[in-house]
Amino acid sequence: MKASSVQQAFKSLTSRIHPQLPLSERESQRLLNALTSSFRSQLEHHHHNHDAAASAASASACAQPSLSPITATDRHLASILTNPLLTKPVHQQLKSKSKHPIALFEDQVAAGRANLPSARLCLEAFRNSLSSLPPAQVKDHITRYAAGSRALRWLWTSAYTRSLSFALDARFCSHLAFFLVHEGKETALWELIDTPVATSPNLTAKEASIRKGLLLSSIVKTHLSGPDQSLESALSTFFRALETSHTSHASITHAGVYLTQALVKLGLCSNSDVALYDKFIDSIPRWTKNHPDRATYRIANLTLHHPATPSADPALDFIRELRPLASHPFLNPSTASQRSTVFAFFFDTVTLLQKQQRFDDALWVMEFMQQRFPDDFAPPRRQSSAVPAPYQVSETSETTSPHSTFPEWKVPELG
């Protein structure tokens, strides 16, 4: 015994000086088997004691076949190995492309692990994969995988639909609308908009209306995106919401603002498009009635870019009303995006006035901008001869005209 104790102490000492070498494959397997056997025996012992203590519960379930300790152990091991903490996150699985995004989404739903971020990632990955396909295959893939219908079915079984909280996730909402519209299931989106939402202290009627409005905006954006964009479909969607008068009415402000910006950029030429353009301008006071100054600005901006008869008169009227109002929000942009919007409006006004050879009005607008934003617009720089530095602003203007030259104007960068 004494020799054995000394020998063990010596081994302990030598192991500190010379650490043990890694186990061989056979030794590793033997150690794993021993640990597994020990783990199983502990679990079997636990289940045996638990079953003995729960005789009343087992009596009520006597009609069902009882599980053997080994089966219970296997199930317990399976639950550990399928625990979300031991599985790869969705974004990693999508990156590895080990499974189709929609199949992965279905797996998440079946396992009860689907949530808004994971659903968004799967829809986004599938949508991105379509960009490399020819149009015929894109349509076939959208129909075959029915990503929008699957996502909507999951939404109806979750808490996201009852409060429409999913609409606050702009990217998810955009993907959902895109797929449902292209699957021919736009009516399902209207069901979401038309279904009354139960209000609560955490969800007022106004907030519910805003969420429906965000969903509506996603439908409008879908119709105006991609190679098959349709202004008629987008505006029909908007006018349908505008005419709705029941209690589930959706706020259309977001869709209206988006359309105002989009119409300025679209190159419209057909008579039908021009008629829709005019109809949208006429609708602005109806959905901006609480903010008449915003309605005036939007009408002026769209009139500046009218595809058939552009006019700067509404813009000039708007600027004249602004001139004495130094504190007006439009003259005090607080973000780069707001500054871009303000400056673009003034530049577009000046450009049209110059094109129409209304040089006095153009110079008046330029001087007003220089006074209001002195850091962004440099004051006129005079040459030594006291003659204004040439600044040709209109290719159609005559050089003999007293208004054919303008002060040099420093143009700020637009965000």
Buried (B, 14 or more C-beta within 10 A) or exposed (E): EEEEEEEEEEEEEEEEEEEEEEEEEEEEEEEEEEEEEEEBEEBBEBBEEEBEEEEEEEEEEEEEEEEEBEEBBBEBBEEEEEEEEEBEEBEEBBEEEEBBBBEBBBBBBEEEEBEBBBBBBBBBBBBEBBEEEEEEEBBEBBEEBBBBBBBBEBBEEBEBBEBBBBBBBBBBBBBBBBBBBBBEBBEBBBEBBBEEBEEEEEBEEEBBBBBBBBBBBBBBBBBBBEEEBEBEBBBBBBBBBBEBEEEBBBBBBBBBBBBBEBBBEBEBEEEEBBEBBBEBBEBBEEBBEEEEBBBBBBBBBBBBBBBEEBEBEBBBEBBEEBEEEEEEEBBEBEEEEBBBBBBBBBBBBBBBBBBBBBBEBBBBBBBBBBEBBEEBBEEBEEEEEEEBEEBEBBEEBEEEEEBBBBBBBEEEEEE
